[in-house]
Amino acid sequence: MAEFTMELNDEQKEVRDWLHGFAADVIRPAAAEWDEREETPWPVIQEAAKVGIYSLDFYAQQYFDPTGLGIPMAMEELFWGDAGIALSIVGTGLAAVGVLANGTEEQIGTWVPQMYGDANDVKLAAFCSSEPDAGSDVASMRTRAVYDEAKDEWVINGTKTWATNGGIANVHVVVAVVDADLGSKGHASFIIPPNTPGLSQGQKFKKHGIRASHTAEVILDNVRVPGSCLLGGKAKLDERLARARERAKAGGERVKNAAMATFEASRPAVGAMAVGTARAAYEVALDYAMTREQFGRPIIDNQGVAFQLAEMRTQIDAARLLVWRASWMAINGKPFTAAEGSMSKLFASETAKKVTAQAIQILGGNGYTREYPVERMHRDSAIYTIFEGTSEIQRLVIARTLSGMPIR
Ligand SMILES: Cc1cc2nc3c(=O)[nH]c(=O)nc-3n(C[C@H](O)[C@H](O)[C@H](O)COP(=O)(O)OP(=O)(O)OC[C@H]3O[C@@H](n4cnc5c(N)ncnc54)[C@H](O)[C@@H]3O)c2cc1C
């Protein structure tokens, strides 16, 4: 276990500065254009691939940083650049993690490289879990996967929604119901290989923020995939389903399931994205307050403005500390006895919304226009309290964890 220190080591500082350089030189200058275009910023993703930021290797290296700070540091810097473009760069990671967490070595080796492609031919991946009637309530998922034993194929039917990169991805990872009696314990994940017949993109959403990130419905109409596309394999699935049926028979023992633990470990990464956006807006506001003059002096000369900036910075630093604590706990296998992962995501995402709104206020009329980036950052920040579990769901998870009660 790494010795406790609040200081990044030299290697971490080097990576952070390198990422910051990319965010400042490549991502931020492109942000306004791709926000307006509401399209996937392919050239920026290609640039990221060329320098090694868009690759599994890069994320694996950050993930295995023994302090746990590699991923949150990377997320903060990239999202400091721009949230929509950064999500286009890291969105594939969500699907890749799904394969890394549940797939066999062979599946990881076959599919993850096809998710990223290479610098000359970049590819994307999408993780499709949410449905029109199954958002926070994952257990009400309807997409069905039925095994066709004669052909050793799975047949998948359903409609997924809100999929980041949905329909434009090379590889889709789809969560589907294999045993409807078991609620979320009866779900399994499948790889949908490139160009599989029956998978199509539905509506592409026009969004409030992170508009450079593609979000769409994914329609699955009699999609047939080989048995080898079931993540983890059939034997493991059958074993898991049998255990879940036993538990259900024994009276539905409350299970602290692996999926919950995975979310606790991945939520700090979303918190770190929020910290990046909040920090970006705070920096613009601080700079503006120091230079904008009214009544013959810089507006920061007024406590009313200066105290807001003091508050903003304090909240951002507190959010980062919660994110770093949860990330350190995750890599060191510490149990999340107070749902510390959810805490970090809740606090950081709410902070981003608040801080970006304060930044608009400090910039006055300019803050309200697209001439300045805080307007975009405020629109972008609203996503953090929604995806990967809304703020209400985070509060629910924290309260249930603290009390052990089935709070609704
Ligand atoms: C831009 C974007 C990208 C996304 N990317 C992906 C992706 O790549 N893959 C994917 O699978 N999904 C993705 N999502 C889906 C996202 O995870 C869901 O939107 C989110 O889980 C909320 O589900 P919902 O939108 O159906 O809201 P609902 O669950 O309908 O919630 C509506 C409101 O009710 C509240 N609420 C619901 N239940 C409770 C409760 N028990 N107690 C208190 N309040 C409650 C919620 O907090 C919320 O305020 C994305 C969403 C967006 C907007």
Ligand as a Chemical Component Dictionary entry (heavy atoms), coordinates in Angstrom:
data_LIG
# 
_chem_comp.id                   LIG 
_chem_comp.type                 NON-POLYMER 
_chem_comp.pdbx_formal_charge   0 
_chem_comp.three_letter_code    LIG 
# 
loop_
_chem_comp_atom.comp_id 
_chem_comp_atom.atom_id 
_chem_comp_atom.alt_atom_id 
_chem_comp_atom.type_symbol 
_chem_comp_atom.charge 
_chem_comp_atom.model_Cartn_x 
_chem_comp_atom.model_Cartn_y 
_chem_comp_atom.model_Cartn_z 
_chem_comp_atom.pdbx_ordinal 
LIG C1  C1  C 0 -25.871 12.446 -22.032 1  
LIG C2  C2  C 0 -26.168 11.118 -21.430 2  
LIG C3  C3  C 0 -25.310 10.053 -21.652 3  
LIG C4  C4  C 0 -25.590 8.792  -21.121 4  
LIG N1  N1  N 0 -24.786 7.733  -21.418 5  
LIG C5  C5  C 0 -25.197 6.478  -21.104 6  
LIG C6  C6  C 0 -24.500 5.337  -21.604 7  
LIG O1  O1  O 0 -23.475 5.457  -22.276 8  
LIG N2  N2  N 0 -25.001 4.110  -21.328 9  
LIG C7  C7  C 0 -26.116 3.934  -20.580 10 
LIG O2  O2  O 0 -26.522 2.793  -20.370 11 
LIG N3  N3  N 0 -26.801 4.991  -20.082 12 
LIG C8  C8  C 0 -26.365 6.252  -20.319 13 
LIG N4  N4  N 0 -27.066 7.350  -19.854 14 
LIG C9  C9  C 0 -28.280 7.118  -19.072 15 
LIG C10 C10 C 0 -28.208 7.620  -17.633 16 
LIG O3  O3  O 0 -27.424 6.765  -16.874 17 
LIG C11 C11 C 0 -29.679 7.745  -17.134 18 
LIG O4  O4  O 0 -30.217 8.882  -17.771 19 
LIG C12 C12 C 0 -29.749 7.871  -15.643 20 
LIG O5  O5  O 0 -29.418 6.651  -15.037 21 
LIG C13 C13 C 0 -31.128 8.289  -15.165 22 
LIG O6  O6  O 0 -32.145 7.518  -15.747 23 
LIG P1  P1  P 0 -33.408 8.249  -16.409 24 
LIG O7  O7  O 0 -32.898 9.278  -17.344 25 
LIG O8  O8  O 0 -34.313 7.217  -16.959 26 
LIG O9  O9  O 0 -34.134 9.013  -15.216 27 
LIG P2  P2  P 0 -35.201 8.393  -14.213 28 
LIG O10 O10 O 0 -34.685 7.155  -13.580 29 
LIG O11 O11 O 0 -36.540 8.333  -14.862 30 
LIG O12 O12 O 0 -35.243 9.526  -13.089 31 
LIG C14 C14 C 0 -35.998 10.733 -13.219 32 
LIG C15 C15 C 0 -35.898 11.505 -11.900 33 
LIG O13 O13 O 0 -36.483 10.725 -10.844 34 
LIG C16 C16 C 0 -35.546 10.552 -9.797  35 
LIG N5  N5  N 0 -35.708 9.238  -9.176  36 
LIG C17 C17 C 0 -35.856 8.027  -9.796  37 
LIG N6  N6  N 0 -35.957 7.061  -8.885  38 
LIG C18 C18 C 0 -35.875 7.636  -7.665  39 
LIG C19 C19 C 0 -35.895 7.162  -6.313  40 
LIG N7  N7  N 0 -36.013 5.860  -6.036  41 
LIG N8  N8  N 0 -35.774 8.066  -5.304  42 
LIG C20 C20 C 0 -35.637 9.394  -5.557  43 
LIG N9  N9  N 0 -35.599 9.899  -6.814  44 
LIG C21 C21 C 0 -35.716 9.042  -7.852  45 
LIG C22 C22 C 0 -34.184 10.670 -10.475 46 
LIG O14 O14 O 0 -33.174 10.997 -9.546  47 
LIG C23 C23 C 0 -34.446 11.771 -11.496 48 
LIG O15 O15 O 0 -34.341 13.026 -10.862 49 
LIG C24 C24 C 0 -26.756 8.615  -20.326 50 
LIG C25 C25 C 0 -27.606 9.712  -20.077 51 
LIG C26 C26 C 0 -27.347 10.931 -20.639 52 
LIG C27 C27 C 0 -28.317 12.064 -20.395 53 
# 
loop_
_chem_comp_bond.comp_id 
_chem_comp_bond.atom_id_1 
_chem_comp_bond.atom_id_2 
_chem_comp_bond.value_order 
_chem_comp_bond.pdbx_ordinal 
LIG C1  C2  SING 1  
LIG C2  C3  SING 2  
LIG C2  C26 DOUB 3  
LIG C3  C4  DOUB 4  
LIG C4  N1  SING 5  
LIG C4  C24 SING 6  
LIG N1  C5  DOUB 7  
LIG C5  C6  SING 8  
LIG C5  C8  SING 9  
LIG C6  O1  DOUB 10 
LIG C6  N2  SING 11 
LIG N2  C7  SING 12 
LIG C7  O2  DOUB 13 
LIG C7  N3  SING 14 
LIG N3  C8  DOUB 15 
LIG C8  N4  SING 16 
LIG N4  C9  SING 17 
LIG N4  C24 SING 18 
LIG C9  C10 SING 19 
LIG C10 O3  SING 20 
LIG C10 C11 SING 21 
LIG C11 O4  SING 22 
LIG C11 C12 SING 23 
LIG C12 O5  SING 24 
LIG C12 C13 SING 25 
LIG C13 O6  SING 26 
LIG O6  P1  SING 27 
LIG P1  O7  DOUB 28 
LIG P1  O8  SING 29 
LIG P1  O9  SING 30 
LIG O9  P2  SING 31 
LIG P2  O10 DOUB 32 
LIG P2  O11 SING 33 
LIG P2  O12 SING 34 
LIG O12 C14 SING 35 
LIG C14 C15 SING 36 
LIG C15 O13 SING 37 
LIG C15 C23 SING 38 
LIG O13 C16 SING 39 
LIG C16 N5  SING 40 
LIG C16 C22 SING 41 
LIG N5  C17 SING 42 
LIG N5  C21 SING 43 
LIG C17 N6  DOUB 44 
LIG N6  C18 SING 45 
LIG C18 C19 SING 46 
LIG C18 C21 DOUB 47 
LIG C19 N7  SING 48 
LIG C19 N8  DOUB 49 
LIG N8  C20 SING 50 
LIG C20 N9  DOUB 51 
LIG N9  C21 SING 52 
LIG C22 O14 SING 53 
LIG C22 C23 SING 54 
LIG C23 O15 SING 55 
LIG C24 C25 DOUB 56 
LIG C25 C26 SING 57 
LIG C26 C27 SING 58 
# 
